Amino acid sequence: MCVRSCFQSPRLQWVWRTAFLKHTQRRHQGSHRWTHLGGSTYRAVIFDMGGVLIPSPGRVAAEWEVQNRIPSGTILKALMEGGENGPWMRFMRAEITAEGFLREFGRLCSEMLKTSVPVDSFFSLLTSERVAKQFPVMTEAITQIRAKGLQTAVLSNNFYLPNQKSFLPLDRKQFDVIVESCMEGICKPDPRIYKLCLEQLGLQPSESIFLDDLGTNLKEAARLGIHTIKRQGFAVLPKLVSNSWAQAIYPPYPPKVVKSRLAFGKPLVEQGTVLADIAQSRVEIEQARLLVLRAAHLMDLAGNKAAALDIAMIKMVAPSMASRVIDRAIQAFGAAGLSSDYPLAQFFTWARALRFADGPDEVHRATVAKLELKHRI
């Protein structure tokens, strides 16, 4: 369930616990080096593209499948078909052209569904200017990182467009190094492509941080000694601010906003309304968390059909709860909560989107009511 990720990431806890660890900044051979509390020194941040800087193919596929009434998961399954020797991976190693990929990919999808699938329109959506845009919050993060003297790089499994240009809807000036699989003939998680990126940066693995949305890619990077962070939606942002080098991402501010901001001559933490908001948020988070756990337990124990009522309830409860909690945090931050300095506005947007992403609230309410009447009457 999409709502389950709300509780697997620390985003809601971050809302009320925005505290930075102390960092040590020092110069080394003319560049900034950031040392976290463990003692390791970072000099660069390496970004995957799809799923980190721009929407992932999986997310675009989900949108396209809904628009074209294609069974959910068809595109993702076809993309993974054949593993390293499948059309998708060969396309990203430039072993086949865009035309060749679409021909093989279309055949796979059609065989799965026993009907023709318009994969050309999926590819057009994936590479369109409307969809392939860098997340503003990540653009700001890169700007802040570079302002602190750290290097930035893109390491992407990428492909050539029909015009023979690589698909890179980014501002190249934001990055010191760009490594694309289609140009190198190797893809993540092949260790050679990570080593190539580090070589171009002139760094050791322990001096870099790598962000990706796929665990297999992160596992190989970690094996080489690179510090890794998995990006799930915007959950990467709390992970960034939980590290000592995070002050390269966001400007410094007091550890606890509610302790440092004043209203009517007193800190917010001493204001009754703010204390009530904190308490109410904690209660609502725990209530929703327990309902999620109950639904997950029933799904594991008895299957999705038996857990239908609880699934519908959590789809109705969790997004609304997240919106309320984040809204209270924005209120505590004041105007800064709506600015690009903090991720709260992004959090609020995604929480609101969840109220129709997996079906509108009204549908889930109707489902709950029907199942309740069926069970009780």
C-alpha positions in Angstrom: 0.0 0.0 0.0 1.2 3.5 -0.8 0.3 4.7 2.7 2.6 2.2 4.3 5.7 4.2 3.2 4.4 7.1 5.3 5.3 5.0 8.4 8.4 3.3 7.0 10.2 6.6 6.6 11.0 9.2 9.3 9.3 12.1 7.4 6.5 12.6 10.0 8.8 12.3 12.9 11.1 14.8 11.2 8.3 17.3 11.2 8.6 17.7 15.0 12.2 16.7 15.5 14.2 18.9 13.0 17.5 18.7 14.8 20.9 18.7 13.1 24.0 16.9 14.3 27.0 19.0 14.8 29.4 19.1 11.8 33.0 19.9 11.3 34.0 21.8 8.3 37.6 22.1 7.2 39.6 22.9 4.1 41.7 20.4 2.3 43.7 21.2 -0.8 41.4 24.1 -1.6 38.1 22.2 -1.3 35.6 21.8 1.5 35.5 18.5 3.4 32.6 17.5 5.6 33.2 15.2 8.6 30.4 13.3 10.2 30.5 12.1 13.8 31.9 8.7 12.7 35.0 10.5 11.5 34.7 9.8 7.7 35.1 12.7 5.3 32.8 13.5 2.4 33.8 15.6 -0.6 31.1 14.7 -3.2 27.5 13.7 -3.5 26.6 11.4 -6.4 23.0 11.3 -7.7 21.1 8.8 -9.7 18.8 10.5 -12.1 15.5 8.6 -12.5 13.8 8.2 -9.2 16.1 10.7 -7.5 16.3 13.9 -9.5 13.4 13.3 -11.8 10.4 10.9 -11.7 11.3 7.2 -12.0 10.2 5.1 -14.9 8.1 3.1 -12.5 6.2 6.1 -11.3 5.6 7.3 -14.9 4.5 3.8 -15.9 1.9 3.8 -13.1 0.4 7.1 -14.3 0.4 5.9 -17.9 -1.2 2.6 -17.0 -4.1 4.4 -15.3 -4.5 6.7 -18.2 -4.5 3.9 -20.8 -6.4 1.3 -18.7 -3.5 -1.1 -18.7 -3.3 -3.6 -15.8 -1.1 -2.2 -13.0 2.5 -3.4 -13.0 2.6 -4.4 -16.7 5.2 -1.9 -17.8 7.4 -2.5 -14.8 7.3 -6.2 -15.3 8.2 -5.9 -18.9 11.1 -3.5 -18.1 12.5 -6.2 -15.8 12.0 -9.0 -18.1 15.2 -10.8 -19.1 17.3 -9.2 -16.4 20.7 -8.0 -17.7 19.9 -9.4 -21.2 16.4 -7.9 -21.4 15.6 -5.2 -23.9 15.6 -2.4 -21.2 19.1 -3.1 -19.9 20.5 -3.6 -23.5 18.8 -0.3 -24.4 20.6 1.4 -21.5 23.9 0.0 -22.6 23.3 1.3 -26.1 23.3 -2.2 -27.6 20.0 -1.6 -29.3 18.4 1.7 -30.6 15.3 3.3 -29.4 13.4 1.8 -32.3 14.7 -1.6 -31.6 13.9 -1.3 -27.9 10.3 -0.2 -28.5 9.8 -3.0 -31.0 11.0 -5.7 -28.5 9.4 -4.0 -25.5 6.0 -3.7 -27.3 6.2 -7.4 -28.2 6.8 -8.3 -24.5 3.9 -6.2 -23.3 1.6 -7.5 -26.0 2.5 -11.1 -25.1 1.7 -10.5 -21.4 -1.7 -9.0 -22.1 -2.6 -10.9 -25.3 -3.4 -7.6 -26.9 -1.6 -4.7 -28.5 0.0 -2.2 -26.1 0.8 1.3 -27.3 4.3 1.4 -25.8 5.3 4.4 -28.0 3.0 6.6 -26.0 4.6 5.4 -22.7 8.0 6.2 -24.1 6.8 9.7 -25.2 5.4 10.4 -21.7 8.6 9.2 -20.0 10.7 11.5 -22.1 8.3 14.5 -22.3 9.1 17.9 -20.9 6.0 17.7 -18.7 7.2 14.7 -16.8 11.0 14.7 -17.2 11.6 17.7 -15.0 14.0 17.9 -12.1 12.3 18.1 -8.6 12.7 21.7 -7.4 13.6 20.5 -3.9 16.5 18.5 -5.4 17.7 21.4 -7.5 17.8 23.5 -4.3 19.7 20.7 -2.5 22.3 20.6 -5.2 22.7 24.3 -5.2 23.3 24.3 -1.4 25.8 21.4 -1.7 27.8 23.1 -4.3 27.7 26.4 -2.4 29.5 24.6 0.5 32.3 23.4 -1.9 31.3 19.8 -2.4 31.4 18.2 -5.8 28.2 16.8 -7.4 27.9 14.1 -10.0 25.2 12.1 -11.9 25.6 8.4 -12.2 22.7 7.1 -14.3 21.5 4.1 -16.2 20.4 6.1 -19.2 19.6 5.7 -22.9 19.8 7.4 -26.3 16.8 9.1 -27.8 15.8 8.6 -31.5 17.8 11.8 -32.3 20.9 10.1 -30.9 21.2 12.4 -28.0 21.2 11.0 -24.5 18.1 11.5 -22.3 19.4 14.0 -19.8 16.7 16.6 -18.8 19.1 18.3 -16.3 21.2 21.4 -16.2 24.7 20.0 -16.8 26.2 23.1 -15.1 24.9 21.7 -11.8 27.3 18.7 -11.9 31.1 18.3 -12.0 30.8 14.8 -13.5 28.1 13.0 -15.5 28.4 9.3 -16.1 25.8 7.7 -18.4 25.5 3.9 -19.0 24.6 4.4 -22.7 27.9 6.2 -23.3 30.0 3.8 -21.3 28.4 0.5 -22.3 28.0 -0.6 -18.7 25.1 -0.3 -16.3 24.7 -0.1 -12.5 25.2 -2.3 -10.5 28.3 -3.2 -12.5 31.1 -2.0 -10.1 33.1 -0.6 -13.1 30.7 2.2 -13.6 31.0 3.3 -9.9 34.7 3.2 -10.1 34.6 5.2 -13.3 32.6 8.0 -11.6 34.9 8.1 -8.6 37.9 8.2 -10.9 36.5 11.2 -12.8 35.8 12.9 -9.4 39.3 12.1 -8.2 38.0 10.6 -5.0 38.1 7.5 -2.9 34.8 5.6 -2.3 34.7 6.7 1.4 34.8 10.3 0.4 31.5 10.2 -1.5 27.8 9.8 -0.9 25.5 8.0 -3.4 21.7 8.5 -3.7 19.6 6.0 -5.6 16.1 4.6 -5.4 17.1 0.9 -6.1 18.5 -1.3 -3.4 20.5 -3.4 -5.9 22.4 -0.3 -7.1 23.0 0.9 -3.5 24.2 -2.6 -2.4 27.1 -2.6 -4.9 28.1 1.0 -4.1 28.2 0.2 -0.4 30.3 -2.9 -1.1 32.9 -0.6 -2.7 32.9 1.6 0.4 30.6 4.4 -0.8 28.2 5.8 1.7 24.7 5.2 0.4 21.2 6.6 0.9 18.1 5.1 -0.5 15.6 7.7 -1.9 11.9 6.7 -1.5 9.8 9.6 -2.6 11.0 12.7 -0.6 12.0 10.5 2.4 15.6 11.1 1.4 15.3 14.6 2.8 14.9 13.6 6.5 17.8 11.2 5.9 19.9 14.0 4.6 19.2 16.3 7.5 19.9 13.4 9.9 23.6 13.4 8.9 26.2 15.9 10.0 27.0 17.0 6.4 23.3 17.9 6.0 24.0 21.6 6.6 25.2 21.6 3.1 21.6 20.8 2.1 19.7 23.3 4.3 20.8 26.5 5.9 21.6 26.3 9.6 18.7 27.0 12.0 18.1 26.3 15.7 17.7 22.6 16.7 14.1 23.0 17.7 12.0 25.5 16.0 9.4 25.5 18.7 12.0 26.2 21.3 13.7 29.0 19.4 10.8 31.0 17.8 9.2 33.6 20.0 5.5 34.7 20.1 4.2 37.2 22.6 7.5 37.2 24.4 7.7 33.4 25.0 9.1 30.5 23.0 6.5 28.6 21.0 7.1 25.5 23.1 5.6 27.4 26.0 2.4 28.3 24.1 -0.5 26.1 24.9 -1.8 25.9 21.4 1.6 24.6 20.1 1.8 22.1 22.9 -1.7 20.9 22.0 -0.7 20.6 18.4 2.4 18.5 19.2 0.4 16.2 21.5 -2.4 15.8 19.0 0.1 15.0 16.2 1.8 12.3 18.3 -1.6 10.7 19.1 -2.8 10.8 15.5 0.5 9.3 14.1 0.4 6.5 16.6 -3.3 5.7 15.9 -2.7 5.6 12.2 0.5 3.6 12.7 -1.3 0.9 14.7 -4.1 0.7 12.1 -1.4 0.2 9.4 0.2 -2.6 11.4 -3.1 -4.2 12.0 -3.9 -4.1 8.2 -0.5 -5.4 7.3 -0.8 -8.2 9.9 -4.2 -9.3 8.5 -2.9 -9.2 5.0 0.0 -11.5 5.9 -2.2 -13.7 8.0 -5.4 -14.1 6.0 -4.8 -12.4 2.7 -5.9 -9.1 1.1 -9.5 -10.1 0.7 -9.9 -10.7 4.4 -8.2 -7.5 5.2 -10.2 -5.4 2.8 -11.9 -3.4 5.5 -8.7 -2.5 7.3 -7.0 -1.6 4.0 -9.8 0.7 3.0 -9.7 2.3 6.5 -6.0 3.0 6.4 -6.2 4.4 2.9 -8.7 6.8 4.2 -7.0 7.6 7.5 -3.3 7.9 6.8 -3.2 10.6 4.1 -5.5 12.9 6.0 -3.5 12.4 9.2 -0.3 13.2 7.4 -1.8 16.4 5.9 -2.9 17.5 9.3 0.4 16.8 11.1 2.4 18.5 8.3 0.1 21.5 8.3 0.6 22.0 12.0 4.4 21.9 11.5 4.2 24.5 8.7 2.2 26.7 11.1 5.0 26.4 13.7 7.7 27.3 11.1 5.7 30.3 9.9 6.4 31.5 6.3 9.6 29.6 6.3 7.6 26.4 6.3 6.3 27.2 2.8 9.7 28.2 1.4 12.1 26.1 -0.5 14.5 26.3 2.5 12.6 23.4 4.1 10.8 20.3 2.7 7.6 20.8 4.5 5.7 22.3 1.5 6.8 19.3 -0.6 5.7 16.9 2.2 2.3 18.6 2.3 1.9 18.3 -1.5 2.6 14.6 -1.5 0.4 13.9 1.5 -2.4 15.7 -0.2 -1.8 13.8 -3.4 -2.2 10.5 -1.5 -5.8 11.3 -0.9 -6.6 10.5 -4.5 -3.4 8.6 -5.7 -4.8 5.2 -4.6 -8.4 6.2 -5.1 -10.3 9.2 -3.6 -11.3 9.4 0.0 -14.9 9.1 -1.0 -14.4 5.7 -2.5 -12.6 4.4 0.6 -15.4 5.8 2.8 -18.0 4.1 0.7 -16.0 0.8 0.9 -15.7 1.0 4.6 -19.4 1.7 5.0 -20.5 -1.1 2.7 -18.2 -3.7 4.4 -19.3 -2.5 7.9 -23.0 -2.9 6.9 -22.3 -6.3 5.4 -20.5 -7.5 8.5 -22.9 -6.0 11.1 -26.4 -6.4 9.5 
